[in-house]
Amino acid sequence: MSHRSGSENRIRTIVYTTRWSPDEFALLHQLADHDGGSIAQVLRRLVRQAHPMLLPSRLLVTEVRRIGANLNQLTRHAHGTQTLPLAELRQVHADLLVVLRALRS
């Protein structure tokens, strides 16, 4: 039975190069030092443990910002006129429910 070298038995075959700011790289080193492992081990564990909800889509972030802007407009309107347009408030509520459902799925 022949023994193969470690490089021939590797399951991790993809190498991906990234750019880091000095602060980001220092933080990455701190995480690895604290963990007692290598930077590669820290990154692999972070990827394995990450839940998709921790990385919201840009579309979802844009939608939340739009809803926030609408709420700000409604608040300014309410302060200026002492009234609140019910139809617009209901629309903002409906938009928030859509975003919450997207976050749960």
The 8 nearest C-alpha neighbors of each residue, nearest first, counted from 0:
[[1, 2, 3, 4, 8, 7, 5, 6],
 [2, 0, 3, 4, 7, 8, 5, 6],
 [3, 1, 0, 4, 5, 8, 7, 6],
 [2, 4, 7, 1, 5, 8, 6, 0],
 [3, 5, 7, 6, 2, 8, 9, 1],
 [4, 6, 8, 7, 9, 3, 2, 10],
 [5, 7, 4, 8, 9, 3, 10, 12],
 [8, 6, 5, 4, 9, 3, 10, 2],
 [9, 7, 5, 6, 10, 4, 3, 11],
 [10, 8, 11, 6, 7, 5, 12, 4],
 [9, 11, 12, 8, 7, 13, 6, 5],
 [12, 10, 9, 13, 14, 8, 6, 7],
 [11, 13, 10, 14, 9, 6, 8, 15],
 [12, 14, 11, 15, 10, 16, 9, 39],
 [13, 15, 12, 16, 11, 17, 39, 10],
 [16, 14, 13, 17, 12, 18, 39, 11],
 [15, 17, 14, 18, 19, 13, 39, 42],
 [18, 16, 15, 19, 14, 20, 24, 23],
 [17, 19, 20, 16, 24, 23, 21, 15],
 [20, 18, 24, 23, 21, 17, 22, 25],
 [19, 21, 23, 22, 24, 18, 25, 26],
 [20, 22, 24, 23, 25, 19, 26, 18],
 [23, 21, 25, 20, 24, 26, 19, 27],
 [24, 22, 26, 20, 25, 21, 19, 27],
 [23, 25, 27, 21, 26, 22, 19, 20],
 [24, 26, 28, 22, 27, 23, 21, 29],
 [27, 25, 29, 23, 28, 24, 22, 30],
 [26, 28, 24, 30, 25, 29, 23, 31],
 [29, 27, 31, 25, 26, 30, 32, 24],
 [30, 28, 26, 32, 27, 31, 33, 25],
 [31, 29, 27, 33, 28, 32, 34, 26],
 [30, 32, 34, 28, 38, 36, 29, 33],
 [33, 31, 35, 29, 34, 30, 28, 36],
 [34, 32, 30, 31, 35, 29, 36, 28],
 [35, 33, 31, 32, 36, 30, 41, 37],
 [34, 36, 32, 33, 31, 37, 30, 41],
 [37, 35, 31, 34, 40, 32, 38, 41],
 [36, 38, 40, 39, 31, 41, 35, 32],
 [37, 39, 41, 31, 40, 42, 28, 36],
 [38, 40, 42, 37, 41, 43, 36, 31],
 [41, 39, 37, 43, 38, 42, 44, 36],
 [40, 42, 38, 44, 39, 43, 31, 45],
 [41, 43, 45, 39, 44, 40, 38, 46],
 [44, 42, 46, 40, 45, 41, 39, 47],
 [43, 45, 47, 41, 46, 42, 48, 40],
 [46, 44, 42, 48, 43, 47, 49, 41],
 [45, 47, 43, 49, 44, 48, 42, 50],
 [48, 46, 44, 45, 49, 43, 50, 42],
 [47, 49, 45, 46, 44, 50, 43, 51],
 [50, 48, 46, 47, 45, 51, 53, 52],
 [49, 51, 52, 53, 48, 54, 47, 46],
 [52, 50, 53, 54, 49, 55, 56, 102],
 [53, 51, 54, 50, 55, 102, 103, 49],
 [54, 52, 51, 50, 55, 49, 56, 102],
 [53, 55, 52, 51, 56, 50, 49, 57],
 [56, 54, 52, 53, 59, 57, 60, 51],
 [55, 57, 59, 58, 54, 60, 61, 52],
 [56, 58, 60, 59, 61, 55, 62, 54],
 [57, 59, 61, 56, 60, 62, 55, 63],
 [58, 60, 62, 56, 61, 57, 63, 55],
 [61, 59, 57, 63, 62, 58, 64, 56],
 [62, 60, 58, 64, 59, 63, 57, 65],
 [61, 63, 59, 65, 60, 64, 58, 66],
 [62, 64, 66, 60, 65, 61, 67, 59],
 [63, 65, 67, 61, 62, 66, 68, 60],
 [66, 64, 62, 68, 67, 63, 61, 69],
 [65, 67, 69, 63, 68, 64, 70, 62],
 [68, 66, 64, 70, 65, 69, 63, 71],
 [67, 69, 71, 65, 66, 70, 64, 72],
 [70, 68, 66, 72, 67, 71, 73, 65],
 [69, 71, 73, 67, 72, 68, 74, 66],
 [70, 72, 74, 68, 69, 73, 75, 67],
 [73, 71, 69, 75, 74, 70, 76, 68],
 [72, 74, 76, 70, 71, 75, 77, 69],
 [73, 75, 71, 77, 76, 72, 70, 78],
 [76, 74, 78, 72, 77, 73, 79, 71],
 [75, 77, 73, 79, 74, 78, 80, 72],
 [78, 76, 81, 82, 74, 83, 80, 75],
 [79, 77, 75, 81, 76, 80, 74, 82],
 [78, 80, 76, 77, 81, 75, 82, 74],
 [79, 81, 82, 77, 78, 76, 83, 75],
 [80, 82, 77, 78, 79, 83, 76, 75],
 [83, 81, 77, 80, 84, 76, 78, 79],
 [82, 84, 77, 85, 81, 73, 76, 88],
 [85, 83, 87, 86, 88, 82, 73, 77],
 [84, 86, 88, 87, 83, 89, 90, 82],
 [87, 85, 89, 88, 84, 90, 91, 83],
 [88, 86, 90, 89, 85, 84, 91, 73],
 [87, 89, 85, 91, 90, 86, 92, 84],
 [90, 88, 92, 86, 87, 91, 85, 93],
 [89, 91, 87, 93, 92, 88, 94, 86],
 [90, 92, 94, 88, 93, 89, 95, 87],
 [93, 91, 89, 95, 90, 94, 88, 96],
 [92, 94, 90, 96, 95, 91, 89, 97],
 [95, 93, 91, 97, 96, 92, 90, 98],
 [94, 96, 92, 98, 97, 93, 99, 91],
 [95, 97, 99, 93, 94, 98, 100, 92],
 [98, 96, 94, 100, 95, 99, 101, 93],
 [97, 99, 101, 95, 96, 100, 102, 94],
 [100, 98, 96, 102, 101, 97, 95, 103],
 [99, 101, 103, 97, 102, 98, 96, 104],
 [102, 100, 98, 99, 104, 103, 97, 59],
 [101, 103, 99, 100, 104, 98, 52, 55],
 [104, 102, 100, 101, 99, 52, 98, 97],
 [103, 101, 102, 100, 52, 99, 51, 98]]
